[in-house]
Amino acid sequence: MQEAEQASLNHEILNTWRPGETLGEHMERRGVSRREFNKWCLKMISLMGVATVTGGISNAQEIADKMAALKRPVVIWLQLQECTGCLESTIRSYNEEIGDMVLSAVSMPYVELLMAPSGEAANQALEDAIREPHILVINGSVPVNDGGVYCTVAGDTVENMLRHCAENASHILAVGSCAYFGSIQAARPNPTGAVGIRDILTDRTVINVPGCPPIGDVITAVIMYILTFDRAPECDLESRPLMAYGTRIHNNCPRRAHFDAGQFVNVFDDENARECFCLYKVGCKGPDTFSPCPIVKWNGGVSFPIQSGHPCIGCTELYFFDRMTPFYKTLPNVNGFGVEASANIIGAVGVAGAGAAIAAHAVGSAIHYRKQHMKEEANVSLPAFGDAPGSPDKEIEE
């Protein structure tokens, strides 16, 4: 029993950050090798899509140095009117290295699903964290009907809680479609008057990481981008980071060739479904949905809904639950490259021009680099690990 207690104490000491300690120093003290840290940095670089921001993978050294030099920032993670799915997606990522590193890189004194304190101790932890500059992450919508009584924490409405936590926040992330525009809770008839935080914090910039839920690696990549560059990533008109949401699912869909050839599933489990034909006629919203699902995928890169035989429901799009339903009905008016608008009669003729435009758009998205970069080894020196600038990584071997 004493050995077990001592082992637990040693583990706690190793994982406790020292005052002024950097991420690189902390990882080294925990026994993380330079090789492991290098590989993790490269994974984060590819997920963050920094190729379009910094000029290419040749800047890996500079970015790795920035990551190694990070000092532990504070992250407050609020869960409002929601199902916990977004945080579950984050902590249950199959990429344990990234999940562990990111959780090690930040201090999360207040996150209801994971924290041990409760009652007054939890309230005090939140108040202490609010006094410091922090990144504020929000899951869930905000009910405003009847004075906000439909979701309260510690006897106060979550709207008041949100405003209080946002006062000293350096960056605000709406993680999950509920957080940004209300999602399912805000769908008709919306009895609680649910809205997204974009309707509450109208004077602040809110970074939208949508999905129901978003992919865990995308959530952590956005957080690490902010920590590394001390700024928000470039976003589209709906405040979605272009590094992840810069291209349509349709552009990278493995069934795209069948769409172009006019080969569609007409009824679930028909012969066309067994041949993995396009799911457009049974309700796929991929042509009108911007998401990294076909590239990053779910469950450790195993699959995503369309690949598994289910239509995309468009969960990263604004008001998707009202706009995209019925989910199994053909999308009426697709806004795309022209070829999608006539899906019911399309053949293989005349798609070359659209294909070229789609390819150009995909290449322009930073997330497109992920597969390529994930296959490469990071060969960068890290001063925090005692390397000389520009020294090769002699530890790396297969």
C-alpha positions, 0 to 999 in steps of 0.5 A: 500500500505504501508503494502505491501511495508513493507512486501516486505521490511521485506521479502528482509531483511530476505532473505539477507545474513549477512556477515559471516553467515552460511546456518544454521544461515540464515535458522533459521533467515528466520524461517525454523525450525530444523525439516524442515532443517533436512528433507531437509538434508536427501533428499539431502543426498539421492539424492547425493548418499553419502551412497557409499562415507561416509559409510551409512546413519549413517553419516547423522549427520556429513553431516548435520553439514557440510551443516549447516556450509556452507557459501554462495559461488558464482555460475556463470551460463552461457547460451551459444548456448542453449534453456534454458531448463536445467535452466528451469528444475532446477527452475521448480523442483516440490521439492520446498524445495530443489530448494529454499534451494539450491538457498538460499545456493549460490549467483548467481550474473550472470545468464541471464535467472533470473537476473534483471540487463542488459547491463553494469550493467550485465557485471559489475556483471559478472566481480565482480563475476569472481574475487572471487573463484566460481563454474562455471555452463555452459548450451549450446554449443560453436560455433567455425566456422567463428570466433564464430559469431553464439553466442555472448554476449556483443559483444564478442564470448561465447568462450572468455566469457567461458575461461574468467569465467573459469580462477578462477573457483574452479569447472566447471559443464557442465549441459545438453548434449549441454554443454559437447559435443555439443548435437543437435547443434553439430549433423550433419551437424553442420553448426555453428561448435558447440562443448562442453566445454570439447573441449574448456577447455581441461586443466580443469576437467569438471563435466558432468551432461548430459540430454536434459535436466537433471532432476532438482533435479540431478543438484541441488544434484551435486551442493550441493555435491560440496558445502558440500564436497568441491570436485567433486563426483566420475565420470565415464569415461565420467565425469558423477557423478556415484551417478546419472549416475551409472546404465543403465535405462534398469536395473531399467526399470518397463518394464524389466520383459517384455523384459526378457519374450520376450514381445515387443511393435511392433507398437505404440498403438498396444495391446502390447503397451496397456499392457505396454510391452517392447519398445525395438523394437520401438526404446527404447535406455534404454539398452544403456543409463546411467541415473537416470530417472527410480529412480528420475523420472520427475514432482515430481517423477510422471513418466519418458518417458518409464513409460509414453509409449515413448522410451528412446532416450538416451539423456545422452549419448555421441553424442546421436543425431547422434548415437541414431537416427532414434529414433524409430528404434531398437537399433542394437548392445546393449552393455550389459550383453549378454541377451540384444544382442539377444532381438528379440529372447529372452525368459525367459530362461537363464536370471537368471545370467544376472538378478543377475549381473544387481541387483548387479550393481543397488545396487552398484549405490548410487542413488539406495538408494533414495527411501529408504532414502526419507521415513525416517525422519532426526533425527540429531542435528544441532549446528547451530540451538542451538542443543546439539551434539547428541540430539534427534529431539523432534520436529518431529511428524507426 
